[in-house]
Amino acid sequence: MEQDERVARAVKLFKDGYNCAQAVVAAYSDLYDMTDEQALRVSAAFGGGIGRMRQTCGAACGMFLLAGLDAGSVSPHDTAGKNACYKVVQELASVFKERNGSLICAELLGLSRPPLSPDGAPRPVLKKRPCAETVAEAARIYGEYLSQKSEK
């Protein structure tokens, strides 16, 4: 599948109702031998800026989950591997922030109040959100990372 097809798939998944992290992860999950169900489950908690707390953007979190699958270390003593993975995440984060202005969901949405009301209930969803575009950008950035990696 070409990068543009993956970006389109991520946007479609988001528009179909999956959260931003799920959409990005599922668009690339086949590269890591994950089923759609596995991809959707592992990324489910990261939507809405991690559990709808409007912290780190879920689309960016999706990129970071994919980076872990691609470059993550599996040994607790592999310091070089951990550092290499963290470097990839930092590079992806830098590009995401440069293109979108922030990594923080609330800032991307222009929210000035907490996402939860004082009684803990979620506030109404914004009528106009840039999330589909943010999902597309995260999927595009991850595809660019993979392309650059394969050229090396």
VOSE-139878 format. One record per atom (N, C-alpha, C): atom name; x, y, z; residue in one letter; residue number from 0. Coordinates in Angstrom, 2 decimals. Layout:
REM residues N
+------+---------+---------+---------+------+------+
| name |       x |       y |       z | resn | resi |
+------+---------+---------+---------+------+------+
|   CA |       X |       Y |       Z |    a |  NUM |
...
+------+---------+---------+---------+------+------+
This chain:
REM residues 152
+------+---------+---------+---------+------+------+
| name |       x |       y |       z | resn | resi |
+------+---------+---------+---------+------+------+
|    N |    0.85 |   -1.18 |    0.00 |    m |    0 |
|   CA |    0.00 |    0.00 |    0.00 |    m |    0 |
|    C |    0.89 |    1.24 |    0.00 |    m |    0 |
|    N |    0.57 |    2.18 |   -0.85 |    e |    1 |
|   CA |    1.33 |    3.42 |   -0.95 |    e |    1 |
|    C |    1.01 |    4.36 |    0.21 |    e |    1 |
|    N |    1.91 |    5.31 |    0.45 |    q |    2 |
|   CA |    1.74 |    6.25 |    1.55 |    q |    2 |
|    C |    0.42 |    7.02 |    1.43 |    q |    2 |
|    N |    0.08 |    7.51 |    0.25 |    d |    3 |
|   CA |   -1.16 |    8.27 |    0.08 |    d |    3 |
|    C |   -2.38 |    7.41 |    0.43 |    d |    3 |
|    N |   -2.33 |    6.12 |    0.12 |    e |    4 |
|   CA |   -3.43 |    5.21 |    0.46 |    e |    4 |
|    C |   -3.52 |    5.04 |    1.98 |    e |    4 |
|    N |   -2.38 |    4.99 |    2.65 |    r |    5 |
|   CA |   -2.38 |    4.86 |    4.11 |    r |    5 |
|    C |   -2.94 |    6.11 |    4.77 |    r |    5 |
|    N |   -2.56 |    7.26 |    4.24 |    v |    6 |
|   CA |   -3.08 |    8.53 |    4.77 |    v |    6 |
|    C |   -4.60 |    8.56 |    4.58 |    v |    6 |
|    N |   -5.06 |    8.19 |    3.41 |    a |    7 |
|   CA |   -6.51 |    8.17 |    3.13 |    a |    7 |
|    C |   -7.22 |    7.16 |    4.04 |    a |    7 |
|    N |   -6.59 |    6.03 |    4.28 |    r |    8 |
|   CA |   -7.19 |    5.02 |    5.17 |    r |    8 |
|    C |   -7.30 |    5.56 |    6.59 |    r |    8 |
|    N |   -6.26 |    6.24 |    7.05 |    a |    9 |
|   CA |   -6.29 |    6.82 |    8.40 |    a |    9 |
|    C |   -7.43 |    7.81 |    8.53 |    a |    9 |
|    N |   -7.59 |    8.67 |    7.55 |    v |   10 |
|   CA |   -8.67 |    9.67 |    7.59 |    v |   10 |
|    C |  -10.03 |    8.98 |    7.56 |    v |   10 |
|    N |  -10.17 |    7.97 |    6.71 |    k |   11 |
|   CA |  -11.45 |    7.25 |    6.63 |    k |   11 |
|    C |  -11.77 |    6.59 |    7.97 |    k |   11 |
|    N |  -10.78 |    5.93 |    8.57 |    l |   12 |
|   CA |  -11.01 |    5.29 |    9.87 |    l |   12 |
|    C |  -11.46 |    6.32 |   10.90 |    l |   12 |
|    N |  -10.82 |    7.48 |   10.90 |    f |   13 |
|   CA |  -11.21 |    8.53 |   11.84 |    f |   13 |
|    C |  -12.65 |    8.98 |   11.57 |    f |   13 |
|    N |  -12.96 |    9.23 |   10.32 |    k |   14 |
|   CA |  -14.30 |    9.68 |    9.98 |    k |   14 |
|    C |  -15.36 |    8.61 |   10.23 |    k |   14 |
|    N |  -14.94 |    7.34 |   10.22 |    d |   15 |
|   CA |  -15.85 |    6.23 |   10.53 |    d |   15 |
|    C |  -16.13 |    6.12 |   12.03 |    d |   15 |
|    N |  -15.38 |    6.88 |   12.85 |    g |   16 |
|   CA |  -15.65 |    6.88 |   14.28 |    g |   16 |
|    C |  -14.52 |    6.39 |   15.17 |    g |   16 |
|    N |  -13.44 |    5.90 |   14.59 |    y |   17 |
|   CA |  -12.30 |    5.50 |   15.42 |    y |   17 |
|    C |  -11.59 |    6.75 |   15.91 |    y |   17 |
|    N |  -10.92 |    6.65 |   17.05 |    n |   18 |
|   CA |  -10.23 |    7.83 |   17.55 |    n |   18 |
|    C |   -8.97 |    8.10 |   16.73 |    n |   18 |
|    N |   -8.37 |    9.23 |   16.97 |    c |   19 |
|   CA |   -7.23 |    9.69 |   16.17 |    c |   19 |
|    C |   -6.04 |    8.72 |   16.24 |    c |   19 |
|    N |   -5.75 |    8.21 |   17.42 |    a |   20 |
|   CA |   -4.64 |    7.27 |   17.56 |    a |   20 |
|    C |   -4.94 |    5.97 |   16.84 |    a |   20 |
|    N |   -6.14 |    5.46 |   17.01 |    q |   21 |
|   CA |   -6.52 |    4.22 |   16.34 |    q |   21 |
|    C |   -6.40 |    4.35 |   14.83 |    q |   21 |
|    N |   -6.82 |    5.48 |   14.30 |    a |   22 |
|   CA |   -6.79 |    5.68 |   12.85 |    a |   22 |
|    C |   -5.36 |    5.64 |   12.31 |    a |   22 |
|    N |   -4.44 |    6.29 |   13.01 |    v |   23 |
|   CA |   -3.05 |    6.31 |   12.55 |    v |   23 |
|    C |   -2.41 |    4.93 |   12.69 |    v |   23 |
|    N |   -2.59 |    4.29 |   13.82 |    v |   24 |
|   CA |   -1.97 |    2.98 |   14.04 |    v |   24 |
|    C |   -2.53 |    1.94 |   13.07 |    v |   24 |
|    N |   -3.83 |    1.91 |   12.89 |    a |   25 |
|   CA |   -4.44 |    0.91 |   12.00 |    a |   25 |
|    C |   -4.03 |    1.10 |   10.55 |    a |   25 |
|    N |   -3.70 |    2.32 |   10.16 |    a |   26 |
|   CA |   -3.29 |    2.57 |    8.78 |    a |   26 |
|    C |   -1.95 |    1.92 |    8.44 |    a |   26 |
|    N |   -1.16 |    1.62 |    9.46 |    y |   27 |
|   CA |    0.17 |    1.02 |    9.24 |    y |   27 |
|    C |    0.35 |   -0.34 |    9.92 |    y |   27 |
|    N |   -0.66 |   -0.81 |   10.61 |    s |   28 |
|   CA |   -0.50 |   -2.01 |   11.43 |    s |   28 |
|    C |   -0.08 |   -3.25 |   10.66 |    s |   28 |
|    N |   -0.49 |   -3.35 |    9.41 |    d |   29 |
|   CA |   -0.13 |   -4.53 |    8.62 |    d |   29 |
|    C |    1.38 |   -4.67 |    8.45 |    d |   29 |
|    N |    2.11 |   -3.56 |    8.51 |    l |   30 |
|   CA |    3.57 |   -3.62 |    8.38 |    l |   30 |
|    C |    4.22 |   -4.32 |    9.58 |    l |   30 |
|    N |    3.47 |   -4.44 |   10.66 |    y |   31 |
|   CA |    4.01 |   -5.02 |   11.89 |    y |   31 |
|    C |    3.26 |   -6.30 |   12.28 |    y |   31 |
|    N |    2.63 |   -6.92 |   11.28 |    d |   32 |
|   CA |    1.89 |   -8.17 |   11.47 |    d |   32 |
|    C |    0.83 |   -8.09 |   12.56 |    d |   32 |
|    N |    0.21 |   -6.94 |   12.67 |    m |   33 |
|   CA |   -0.89 |   -6.77 |   13.62 |    m |   33 |
|    C |   -2.21 |   -6.84 |   12.87 |    m |   33 |
|    N |   -3.18 |   -7.45 |   13.49 |    t |   34 |
|   CA |   -4.51 |   -7.42 |   12.92 |    t |   34 |
|    C |   -5.11 |   -6.05 |   13.19 |    t |   34 |
|    N |   -6.18 |   -5.72 |   12.47 |    d |   35 |
|   CA |   -6.86 |   -4.46 |   12.74 |    d |   35 |
|    C |   -7.33 |   -4.42 |   14.19 |    d |   35 |
|    N |   -7.87 |   -5.54 |   14.67 |    e |   36 |
|   CA |   -8.36 |   -5.57 |   16.05 |    e |   36 |
|    C |   -7.24 |   -5.28 |   17.05 |    e |   36 |
|    N |   -6.08 |   -5.88 |   16.85 |    q |   37 |
|   CA |   -4.94 |   -5.60 |   17.75 |    q |   37 |
|    C |   -4.55 |   -4.13 |   17.70 |    q |   37 |
|    N |   -4.46 |   -3.59 |   16.50 |    a |   38 |
|   CA |   -4.07 |   -2.18 |   16.34 |    a |   38 |
|    C |   -5.08 |   -1.26 |   17.02 |    a |   38 |
|    N |   -6.35 |   -1.55 |   16.83 |    l |   39 |
|   CA |   -7.40 |   -0.71 |   17.41 |    l |   39 |
|    C |   -7.42 |   -0.80 |   18.93 |    l |   39 |
|    N |   -7.18 |   -1.99 |   19.45 |    r |   40 |
|   CA |   -7.17 |   -2.16 |   20.91 |    r |   40 |
|    C |   -5.96 |   -1.48 |   21.56 |    r |   40 |
|    N |   -4.78 |   -1.68 |   20.98 |    v |   41 |
|   CA |   -3.56 |   -1.15 |   21.60 |    v |   41 |
|    C |   -3.54 |    0.39 |   21.59 |    v |   41 |
|    N |   -4.25 |    0.98 |   20.66 |    s |   42 |
|   CA |   -4.25 |    2.44 |   20.54 |    s |   42 |
|    C |   -5.52 |    3.09 |   21.09 |    s |   42 |
|    N |   -6.46 |    2.30 |   21.58 |    a |   43 |
|   CA |   -7.77 |    2.81 |   21.99 |    a |   43 |
|    C |   -7.71 |    3.87 |   23.09 |    a |   43 |
|    N |   -6.78 |    3.77 |   24.00 |    a |   44 |
|   CA |   -6.74 |    4.68 |   25.15 |    a |   44 |
|    C |   -6.14 |    6.04 |   24.83 |    a |   44 |
|    N |   -5.58 |    6.22 |   23.65 |    f |   45 |
|   CA |   -4.82 |    7.43 |   23.35 |    f |   45 |
|    C |   -5.62 |    8.52 |   22.64 |    f |   45 |
|    N |   -6.87 |    8.26 |   22.31 |    g |   46 |
|   CA |   -7.70 |    9.25 |   21.63 |    g |   46 |
|    C |   -8.02 |   10.43 |   22.53 |    g |   46 |
|    N |   -8.32 |   11.55 |   21.89 |    g |   47 |
|   CA |   -8.70 |   12.75 |   22.64 |    g |   47 |
|    C |   -7.58 |   13.30 |   23.50 |    g |   47 |
|    N |   -6.36 |   13.11 |   23.05 |    g |   48 |
|   CA |   -5.23 |   13.62 |   23.82 |    g |   48 |
|    C |   -4.96 |   12.74 |   25.04 |    g |   48 |
|    N |   -5.04 |   11.44 |   24.86 |    i |   49 |
|   CA |   -4.86 |   10.39 |   25.87 |    i |   49 |
|    C |   -6.08 |   10.38 |   26.80 |    i |   49 |
|    N |   -6.98 |    9.48 |   26.52 |    g |   50 |
|   CA |   -8.16 |    9.31 |   27.36 |    g |   50 |
|    C |   -9.05 |   10.53 |   27.46 |    g |   50 |
|    N |   -9.10 |   11.32 |   26.39 |    r |   51 |
|   CA |   -9.89 |   12.55 |   26.30 |    r |   51 |
|    C |   -9.47 |   13.58 |   27.35 |    r |   51 |
|    N |   -8.21 |   13.51 |   27.79 |    m |   52 |
|   CA |   -7.70 |   14.50 |   28.74 |    m |   52 |
|    C |   -7.09 |   15.70 |   28.03 |    m |   52 |
|    N |   -7.06 |   15.65 |   26.68 |    r |   53 |
|   CA |   -6.55 |   16.75 |   25.86 |    r |   53 |
|    C |   -5.08 |   17.06 |   26.13 |    r |   53 |
|    N |   -4.32 |   16.01 |   26.42 |    q |   54 |
|   CA |   -2.88 |   16.15 |   26.62 |    q |   54 |
|    C |   -2.19 |   15.94 |   25.26 |    q |   54 |
|    N |   -1.24 |   15.03 |   25.17 |    t |   55 |
|   CA |   -0.56 |   14.78 |   23.90 |    t |   55 |
|    C |   -1.56 |   14.28 |   22.86 |    t |   55 |
|    N |   -1.55 |   14.91 |   21.70 |    c |   56 |
|   CA |   -2.46 |   14.59 |   20.61 |    c |   56 |
|    C |   -2.46 |   13.09 |   20.33 |    c |   56 |
|    N |   -3.65 |   12.51 |   20.20 |    g |   57 |
|   CA |   -3.76 |   11.08 |   19.93 |    g |   57 |
|    C |   -3.14 |   10.68 |   18.60 |    g |   57 |
|    N |   -3.26 |   11.53 |   17.59 |    a |   58 |
|   CA |   -2.65 |   11.21 |   16.29 |    a |   58 |
|    C |   -1.13 |   11.12 |   16.44 |    a |   58 |
|    N |   -0.55 |   12.03 |   17.22 |    a |   59 |
|   CA |    0.89 |   11.96 |   17.49 |    a |   59 |
|    C |    1.22 |   10.71 |   18.29 |    a |   59 |
|    N |    0.40 |   10.39 |   19.28 |    c |   60 |
|   CA |    0.61 |    9.17 |   20.06 |    c |   60 |
|    C |    0.58 |    7.94 |   19.15 |    c |   60 |
|    N |   -0.30 |    7.96 |   18.15 |    g |   61 |
|   CA |   -0.33 |    6.86 |   17.19 |    g |   61 |
|    C |    0.99 |    6.70 |   16.46 |    g |   61 |
|    N |    1.58 |    7.83 |   16.06 |    m |   62 |
|   CA |    2.91 |    7.78 |   15.42 |    m |   62 |
|    C |    3.93 |    7.17 |   16.38 |    m |   62 |
|    N |    3.85 |    7.56 |   17.65 |    f |   63 |
|   CA |    4.83 |    7.09 |   18.63 |    f |   63 |
|    C |    4.67 |    5.59 |   18.90 |    f |   63 |
|    N |    3.42 |    5.12 |   18.92 |    l |   64 |
|   CA |    3.20 |    3.68 |   19.06 |    l |   64 |
|    C |    3.81 |    2.93 |   17.88 |    l |   64 |
|    N |    3.61 |    3.46 |   16.69 |    l |   65 |
|   CA |    4.20 |    2.83 |   15.50 |    l |   65 |
|    C |    5.72 |    2.86 |   15.56 |    l |   65 |
|    N |    6.29 |    3.96 |   16.04 |    a |   66 |
|   CA |    7.75 |    4.05 |   16.17 |    a |   66 |
|    C |    8.27 |    2.99 |   17.12 |    a |   66 |
|    N |    7.53 |    2.72 |   18.18 |    g |   67 |
|   CA |    7.93 |    1.65 |   19.09 |    g |   67 |
|    C |    7.90 |    0.29 |   18.41 |    g |   67 |
|    N |    6.89 |    0.06 |   17.58 |    l |   68 |
|   CA |    6.84 |   -1.20 |   16.84 |    l |   68 |
|    C |    7.99 |   -1.30 |   15.85 |    l |   68 |
|    N |    8.36 |   -0.18 |   15.27 |    d |   69 |
|   CA |    9.40 |   -0.17 |   14.25 |    d |   69 |
|    C |   10.81 |   -0.18 |   14.82 |    d |   69 |
|    N |   11.03 |    0.59 |   15.88 |    a |   70 |
|   CA |   12.39 |    0.80 |   16.36 |    a |   70 |
|    C |   12.57 |    0.49 |   17.84 |    a |   70 |
|    N |   11.54 |   -0.01 |   18.47 |    g |   71 |
|   CA |   11.59 |   -0.23 |   19.91 |    g |   71 |
|    C |   12.51 |   -1.35 |   20.33 |    g |   71 |
|    N |   13.07 |   -1.18 |   21.49 |    s |   72 |
|   CA |   13.95 |   -2.17 |   22.10 |    s |   72 |
|    C |   13.11 |   -3.13 |   22.93 |    s |   72 |
|    N |   13.49 |   -4.40 |   22.95 |    v |   73 |
|   CA |   12.76 |   -5.39 |   23.75 |    v |   73 |
|    C |   13.59 |   -5.92 |   24.92 |    v |   73 |
|    N |   14.79 |   -5.43 |   25.05 |    s |   74 |
|   CA |   15.66 |   -5.85 |   26.15 |    s |   74 |
|    C |   15.77 |   -4.72 |   27.17 |    s |   74 |
|    N |   15.62 |   -5.04 |   28.47 |    p |   75 |
|   CA |   15.72 |   -3.98 |   29.47 |    p |   75 |
|    C |   17.12 |   -3.38 |   29.59 |    p |   75 |
|    N |   18.09 |   -4.06 |   29.04 |    h |   76 |
|   CA |   19.48 |   -3.59 |   29.15 |    h |   76 |
|    C |   20.02 |   -2.99 |   27.86 |    h |   76 |
|    N |   19.16 |   -2.85 |   26.86 |    d |   77 |
|   CA |   19.57 |   -2.33 |   25.56 |    d |   77 |
|    C |   19.47 |   -0.80 |   25.55 |    d |   77 |
|    N |   20.40 |   -0.16 |   26.19 |    t |   78 |
|   CA |   20.40 |    1.30 |   26.28 |    t |   78 |
|    C |   20.50 |    1.94 |   24.91 |    t |   78 |
|    N |   21.33 |    1.41 |   24.06 |    a |   79 |
|   CA |   21.49 |    1.98 |   22.71 |    a |   79 |
|    C |   20.18 |    1.86 |   21.94 |    a |   79 |
|    N |   19.50 |    0.73 |   22.06 |    g |   80 |
|   CA |   18.23 |    0.53 |   21.38 |    g |   80 |
|    C |   17.16 |    1.48 |   21.89 |    g |   80 |
|    N |   17.10 |    1.65 |   23.21 |    k |   81 |
|   CA |   16.14 |    2.59 |   23.80 |    k |   81 |
|    C |   16.41 |    4.00 |   23.29 |    k |   81 |
|    N |   17.68 |    4.38 |   23.29 |    n |   82 |
|   CA |   18.04 |    5.72 |   22.83 |    n |   82 |
|    C |   17.69 |    5.92 |   21.36 |    n |   82 |
|    N |   17.90 |    4.89 |   20.55 |    a |   83 |
|   CA |   17.57 |    4.98 |   19.12 |    a |   83 |
|    C |   16.07 |    5.18 |   18.93 |    a |   83 |
|    N |   15.27 |    4.45 |   19.69 |    c |   84 |
|   CA |   13.81 |    4.59 |   19.60 |    c |   84 |
|    C |   13.38 |    5.97 |   20.07 |    c |   84 |
|    N |   13.93 |    6.43 |   21.17 |    y |   85 |
|   CA |   13.58 |    7.76 |   21.69 |    y |   85 |
|    C |   13.96 |    8.84 |   20.68 |    y |   85 |
|    N |   15.06 |    8.64 |   19.98 |    k |   86 |
|   CA |   15.48 |    9.61 |   18.96 |    k |   86 |
|    C |   14.44 |    9.67 |   17.83 |    k |   86 |
|    N |   13.96 |    8.51 |   17.40 |    v |   87 |
|   CA |   12.93 |    8.47 |   16.36 |    v |   87 |
|    C |   11.69 |    9.21 |   16.83 |    v |   87 |
|    N |   11.25 |    8.94 |   18.06 |    v |   88 |
|   CA |   10.06 |    9.60 |   18.60 |    v |   88 |
|    C |   10.27 |   11.11 |   18.66 |    v |   88 |
|    N |   11.43 |   11.53 |   19.10 |    q |   89 |
|   CA |   11.72 |   12.96 |   19.20 |    q |   89 |
|    C |   11.72 |   13.62 |   17.83 |    q |   89 |
|    N |   12.24 |   12.94 |   16.83 |    e |   90 |
|   CA |   12.23 |   13.48 |   15.47 |    e |   90 |
|    C |   10.81 |   13.57 |   14.92 |    e |   90 |
|    N |   10.02 |   12.53 |   15.13 |    l |   91 |
|   CA |    8.63 |   12.56 |   14.68 |    l |   91 |
|    C |    7.87 |   13.68 |   15.38 |    l |   91 |
|    N |    8.09 |   13.82 |   16.68 |    a |   92 |
|   CA |    7.42 |   14.87 |   17.47 |    a |   92 |
|    C |    7.81 |   16.25 |   16.95 |    a |   92 |
|    N |    9.06 |   16.43 |   16.63 |    s |   93 |
|   CA |    9.53 |   17.72 |   16.14 |    s |   93 |
|    C |    8.86 |   18.09 |   14.83 |    s |   93 |
|    N |    8.77 |   17.14 |   13.91 |    v |   94 |
|   CA |    8.13 |   17.40 |   12.63 |    v |   94 |
|    C |    6.63 |   17.68 |   12.84 |    v |   94 |
|    N |    6.00 |   16.88 |   13.69 |    f |   95 |
|   CA |    4.58 |   17.07 |   13.97 |    f |   95 |
|    C |    4.32 |   18.47 |   14.54 |    f |   95 |
|    N |    5.14 |   18.85 |   15.51 |    k |   96 |
|   CA |    4.96 |   20.17 |   16.14 |    k |   96 |
|    C |    5.21 |   21.29 |   15.14 |    k |   96 |
|    N |    6.22 |   21.12 |   14.30 |    e |   97 |
|   CA |    6.53 |   22.14 |   13.28 |    e |   97 |
|    C |    5.36 |   22.33 |   12.32 |    e |   97 |
|    N |    4.74 |   21.25 |   11.92 |    r |   98 |
|   CA |    3.66 |   21.32 |   10.92 |    r |   98 |
|    C |    2.31 |   21.71 |   11.53 |    r |   98 |
|    N |    2.10 |   21.37 |   12.81 |    n |   99 |
|   CA |    0.79 |   21.59 |   13.42 |    n |   99 |
|    C |    0.78 |   22.67 |   14.50 |    n |   99 |
|    N |    1.95 |   23.09 |   14.94 |    g |  100 |
|   CA |    2.03 |   24.15 |   15.93 |    g |  100 |
|    C |    2.11 |   23.68 |   17.37 |    g |  100 |
|    N |    1.76 |   22.44 |   17.63 |    s |  101 |
|   CA |    1.77 |   21.92 |   18.99 |    s |  101 |
|    C |    1.65 |   20.40 |   18.97 |    s |  101 |
|    N |    2.00 |   19.79 |   20.07 |    l |  102 |
|   CA |    1.74 |   18.36 |   20.29 |    l |  102 |
|    C |    0.54 |   18.17 |   21.22 |    l |  102 |
|    N |    0.06 |   19.25 |   21.78 |    i |  103 |
|   CA |   -0.97 |   19.20 |   22.81 |    i |  103 |
|    C |   -2.37 |   19.31 |   22.18 |    i |  103 |
|    N |   -3.18 |   18.32 |   22.43 |    c |  104 |
|   CA |   -4.53 |   18.26 |   21.88 |    c |  104 |
|    C |   -5.32 |   19.54 |   22.15 |    c |  104 |
|    N |   -5.35 |   19.98 |   23.40 |    a |  105 |
|   CA |   -6.14 |   21.17 |   23.75 |    a |  105 |
|    C |   -5.68 |   22.39 |   22.95 |    a |  105 |
|    N |   -4.39 |   22.53 |   22.75 |    e |  106 |
|   CA |   -3.87 |   23.66 |   21.97 |    e |  106 |
|    C |   -4.26 |   23.53 |   20.51 |    e |  106 |
|    N |   -4.19 |   22.33 |   19.98 |    l |  107 |
|   CA |   -4.57 |   22.11 |   18.58 |    l |  107 |
|    C |   -6.05 |   22.41 |   18.36 |    l |  107 |
|    N |   -6.86 |   22.15 |   19.38 |    l |  108 |
|   CA |   -8.29 |   22.40 |   19.30 |    l |  108 |
|    C |   -8.69 |   23.81 |   19.71 |    l |  108 |
|    N |   -7.73 |   24.57 |   20.24 |    g |  109 |
|   CA |   -8.03 |   25.91 |   20.69 |    g |  109 |
|    C |   -8.87 |   25.95 |   21.95 |    g |  109 |
|    N |   -8.73 |   24.94 |   22.79 |    l |  110 |
|   CA |   -9.51 |   24.87 |   24.03 |    l |  110 |
|    C |   -8.80 |   25.60 |   25.16 |    l |  110 |
|    N |   -9.56 |   26.34 |   25.93 |    s |  111 |
|   CA |   -8.98 |   27.05 |   27.07 |    s |  111 |
|    C |   -9.51 |   26.51 |   28.39 |    s |  111 |
|    N |  -10.41 |   25.56 |   28.32 |    r |  112 |
|   CA |  -10.95 |   25.00 |   29.56 |    r |  112 |
|    C |  -10.69 |   23.49 |   29.59 |    r |  112 |
|    N |  -10.73 |   22.90 |   30.76 |    p |  113 |
|   CA |  -10.48 |   21.45 |   30.85 |    p |  113 |
|    C |  -11.52 |   20.67 |   30.06 |    p |  113 |
|    N |  -11.15 |   19.48 |   29.55 |    p |  114 |
|   CA |  -12.08 |   18.69 |   28.75 |    p |  114 |
|    C |  -13.22 |   18.09 |   29.56 |    p |  114 |
|    N |  -13.06 |   18.04 |   30.88 |    l |  115 |
|   CA |  -14.10 |   17.46 |   31.72 |    l |  115 |
|    C |  -14.75 |   18.55 |   32.55 |    l |  115 |
|    N |  -16.05 |   18.44 |   32.75 |    s |  116 |
|   CA |  -16.75 |   19.39 |   33.60 |    s |  116 |
|    C |  -16.39 |   19.09 |   35.06 |    s |  116 |
|    N |  -16.73 |   19.99 |   35.98 |    p |  117 |
|   CA |  -16.38 |   19.75 |   37.39 |    p |  117 |
|    C |  -16.90 |   18.43 |   37.94 |    p |  117 |
|    N |  -18.01 |   17.91 |   37.39 |    d |  118 |
|   CA |  -18.52 |   16.62 |   37.89 |    d |  118 |
|    C |  -17.86 |   15.43 |   37.21 |    d |  118 |
|    N |  -16.88 |   15.68 |   36.34 |    g |  119 |
|   CA |  -16.13 |   14.60 |   35.69 |    g |  119 |
|    C |  -16.69 |   14.14 |   34.37 |    g |  119 |
|    N |  -17.82 |   14.70 |   33.96 |    a |  120 |
|   CA |  -18.41 |   14.31 |   32.67 |    a |  120 |
|    C |  -17.69 |   15.02 |   31.53 |    a |  120 |
|    N |  -17.56 |   14.35 |   30.39 |    p |  121 |
|   CA |  -16.92 |   15.02 |   29.25 |    p |  121 |
|    C |  -17.75 |   16.20 |   28.76 |    p |  121 |
|    N |  -17.07 |   17.25 |   28.39 |    r |  122 |
|   CA |  -17.76 |   18.41 |   27.81 |    r |  122 |
|    C |  -18.21 |   18.04 |   26.40 |    r |  122 |
|    N |  -19.15 |   18.76 |   25.85 |    p |  123 |
|   CA |  -19.61 |   18.45 |   24.48 |    p |  123 |
|    C |  -18.45 |   18.49 |   23.48 |    p |  123 |
|    N |  -18.53 |   17.61 |   22.49 |    v |  124 |
|   CA |  -17.52 |   17.57 |   21.44 |    v |  124 |
|    C |  -17.62 |   18.84 |   20.61 |    v |  124 |
|    N |  -16.47 |   19.35 |   20.22 |    l |  125 |
|   CA |  -16.46 |   20.54 |   19.37 |    l |  125 |
|    C |  -17.13 |   20.25 |   18.04 |    l |  125 |
|    N |  -17.85 |   21.22 |   17.54 |    k |  126 |
|   CA |  -18.50 |   21.04 |   16.25 |    k |  126 |
|    C |  -17.49 |   21.06 |   15.10 |    k |  126 |
|    N |  -16.48 |   21.89 |   15.22 |    k |  127 |
|   CA |  -15.46 |   21.97 |   14.17 |    k |  127 |
|    C |  -14.12 |   21.62 |   14.78 |    k |  127 |
|    N |  -13.56 |   20.52 |   14.32 |    r |  128 |
|   CA |  -12.29 |   20.07 |   14.85 |    r |  128 |
|    C |  -11.31 |   19.86 |   13.69 |    r |  128 |
|    N |  -10.04 |   20.15 |   13.91 |    p |  129 |
|   CA |   -9.04 |   19.91 |   12.87 |    p |  129 |
|    C |   -8.51 |   18.48 |   12.89 |    p |  129 |
|    N |   -9.19 |   17.59 |   13.59 |    c |  130 |
|   CA |   -8.64 |   16.26 |   13.85 |    c |  130 |
|    C |   -8.41 |   15.42 |   12.60 |    c |  130 |
|    N |   -9.31 |   15.46 |   11.64 |    a |  131 |
|   CA |   -9.10 |   14.66 |   10.42 |    a |  131 |
|    C |   -7.82 |   15.10 |    9.72 |    a |  131 |
|    N |   -7.58 |   16.40 |    9.67 |    e |  132 |
|   CA |   -6.35 |   16.91 |    9.06 |    e |  132 |
|    C |   -5.12 |   16.52 |    9.89 |    e |  132 |
|    N |   -5.27 |   16.54 |   11.20 |    t |  133 |
|   CA |   -4.16 |   16.17 |   12.08 |    t |  133 |
|    C |   -3.84 |   14.68 |   11.93 |    t |  133 |
|    N |   -4.86 |   13.86 |   11.82 |    v |  134 |
|   CA |   -4.68 |   12.42 |   11.57 |    v |  134 |
|    C |   -3.94 |   12.22 |   10.25 |    v |  134 |
|    N |   -4.37 |   12.93 |    9.22 |    a |  135 |
|   CA |   -3.71 |   12.81 |    7.92 |    a |  135 |
|    C |   -2.25 |   13.22 |    8.02 |    a |  135 |
|    N |   -1.98 |   14.29 |    8.73 |    e |  136 |
|   CA |   -0.60 |   14.76 |    8.85 |    e |  136 |
|    C |    0.26 |   13.76 |    9.63 |    e |  136 |
|    N |   -0.27 |   13.20 |   10.69 |    a |  137 |
|   CA |    0.49 |   12.21 |   11.47 |    a |  137 |
|    C |    0.78 |   10.98 |   10.61 |    a |  137 |
|    N |   -0.21 |   10.51 |    9.87 |    a |  138 |
|   CA |    0.00 |    9.36 |    8.99 |    a |  138 |
|    C |    1.02 |    9.68 |    7.90 |    a |  138 |
|    N |    0.97 |   10.90 |    7.39 |    r |  139 |
|   CA |    1.92 |   11.33 |    6.36 |    r |  139 |
|    C |    3.34 |   11.41 |    6.93 |    r |  139 |
|    N |    3.48 |   11.97 |    8.10 |    i |  140 |
|   CA |    4.80 |   12.10 |    8.73 |    i |  140 |
|    C |    5.40 |   10.72 |    8.98 |    i |  140 |
|    N |    4.57 |    9.78 |    9.44 |    y |  141 |
|   CA |    5.09 |    8.43 |    9.69 |    y |  141 |
|    C |    5.51 |    7.77 |    8.37 |    y |  141 |
|    N |    4.73 |    7.97 |    7.33 |    g |  142 |
|   CA |    5.10 |    7.43 |    6.02 |    g |  142 |
|    C |    6.40 |    8.02 |    5.51 |    g |  142 |
|    N |    6.59 |    9.30 |    5.74 |    e |  143 |
|   CA |    7.85 |    9.94 |    5.34 |    e |  143 |
|    C |    9.02 |    9.36 |    6.11 |    e |  143 |
|    N |    8.81 |    9.12 |    7.40 |    y |  144 |
|   CA |    9.87 |    8.48 |    8.22 |    y |  144 |
|    C |   10.25 |    7.12 |    7.62 |    y |  144 |
|    N |    9.24 |    6.31 |    7.29 |    l |  145 |
|   CA |    9.52 |    5.00 |    6.72 |    l |  145 |
|    C |   10.26 |    5.10 |    5.40 |    l |  145 |
|    N |    9.87 |    6.07 |    4.56 |    s |  146 |
|   CA |   10.53 |    6.28 |    3.27 |    s |  146 |
|    C |   11.98 |    6.67 |    3.45 |    s |  146 |
|    N |   12.23 |    7.60 |    4.36 |    q |  147 |
|   CA |   13.60 |    8.04 |    4.63 |    q |  147 |
|    C |   14.43 |    6.91 |    5.19 |    q |  147 |
|    N |   13.83 |    6.12 |    6.03 |    k |  148 |
|   CA |   14.54 |    4.98 |    6.64 |    k |  148 |
|    C |   14.94 |    3.96 |    5.57 |    k |  148 |
|    N |   14.06 |    3.71 |    4.63 |    s |  149 |
|   CA |   14.35 |    2.70 |    3.59 |    s |  149 |
|    C |   15.41 |    3.21 |    2.60 |    s |  149 |
|    N |   15.56 |    4.54 |    2.50 |    e |  150 |
|   CA |   16.57 |    5.11 |    1.60 |    e |  150 |
|    C |   17.97 |    5.03 |    2.17 |    e |  150 |
|    N |   18.06 |    4.85 |    3.48 |    k |  151 |
|   CA |   19.39 |    4.82 |    4.13 |    k |  151 |
|    C |   20.10 |    3.52 |    3.92 |    k |  151 |
+------+---------+---------+---------+------+------+
